[in-house]
Every structure is written in structure tokens, then in C-alpha cells.
């Protein structure tokens, strides 16, 4: 019985590792621009949309 439980746990851990390691390797870091003008120019140049996020702690 112990052998069967150990195999199931091992298989679960293996599947978890196989599923998460490629996602961690492929993730990219966000590269921030210095100014809004630089960001707009870069987005227009490469043809990708730009996201802006505003918030406040009033």
C-alpha cells in the first residue's frame, strides 16, 4: 500500500514540475521605459499596443 501511495505522490510531483518549469523559463521581465514619449514611440515603432495603468491612494 505504501508503495502505491508513494508512486501516486511521485507522479503528481513530476507532473507539477513538468507543467511549471517551462512556464517559468519562458516568462519575460517587464522592461520599463524612462518617459511617456519614449514608450509611445517604441510602441508605434514595433506595432504593439501600449498599456497605461493609473492609480492613487487618496
Contact map, one row per residue, 1 for C-alpha under 8 A:
1111100000000000000000000000000000000000000000000000000000
1111110000000000000000000000000000000000000000000000000000
1111111000000000000000000000000000000000000000000000000000
1111111100000000000000000000000000000000000000000000000000
1111111110000000000000000000000000000000000000000000000000
0111111111000000000000000000000000000000000000000000000000
0011111111100000000000000000000000000000000000000000000000
0001111111110000000000000000000000000000000000000000000000
0000111111111000000000000000000000000000000000000000000000
0000011111111100000000000000000000000000000000000000000000
0000001111111110000000000000000000000000000000000000000000
0000000111111111000000000000000000000000000000000000000000
0000000011111111100000000000000000000000000000000000000000
0000000001111111110000000000000000000000000000000000000000
0000000000111111111000000000000000000000000000000000000000
0000000000011111111100000000000000000000000000000000000000
0000000000001111111110000000000000000000000000000000000000
0000000000000111111111000000000000000000000000000000000000
0000000000000011111111100000000000000000000000000000000000
0000000000000001111111110000000000000000000000000000000000
0000000000000000111111111000000000000000000000000000000000
0000000000000000011111111100000000000000000000000000000000
0000000000000000001111111110000000000000000000000000000000
0000000000000000000111111110000000000000000000000000000000
0000000000000000000011111110000000000000000000000000000000
0000000000000000000001111111000000000000000000000000000000
0000000000000000000000111111100000000000000000000000000000
0000000000000000000000000111110000000000000000000000000000
0000000000000000000000000011111000000000000000000000000000
0000000000000000000000000001111100000000000000000000000000
0000000000000000000000000000111110000000000000000000000000
0000000000000000000000000000011111000000000000000000000000
0000000000000000000000000000001111110110000000000000000000
0000000000000000000000000000000111110110000000000000000000
0000000000000000000000000000000011111110000000000000000000
0000000000000000000000000000000011111111000000000000000000
0000000000000000000000000000000000111111100000000000000000
0000000000000000000000000000000011111111110000000000000000
0000000000000000000000000000000011111111111000000100000000
0000000000000000000000000000000000011111111100000100000000
0000000000000000000000000000000000001111111110000000000000
0000000000000000000000000000000000000111111111000000000000
0000000000000000000000000000000000000011111111111100000000
0000000000000000000000000000000000000001111111111000000000
0000000000000000000000000000000000000000111111100000000000
0000000000000000000000000000000000000000011111110000000000
0000000000000000000000000000000000000000001111111000000000
0000000000000000000000000000000000000000001101111100000000
0000000000000000000000000000000000000000001100111110000000
0000000000000000000000000000000000000011001000011111000000
0000000000000000000000000000000000000000000000001111100000
0000000000000000000000000000000000000000000000000111110000
0000000000000000000000000000000000000000000000000011111000
0000000000000000000000000000000000000000000000000001111100
0000000000000000000000000000000000000000000000000000111110
0000000000000000000000000000000000000000000000000000011111
0000000000000000000000000000000000000000000000000000001111
0000000000000000000000000000000000000000000000000000000111
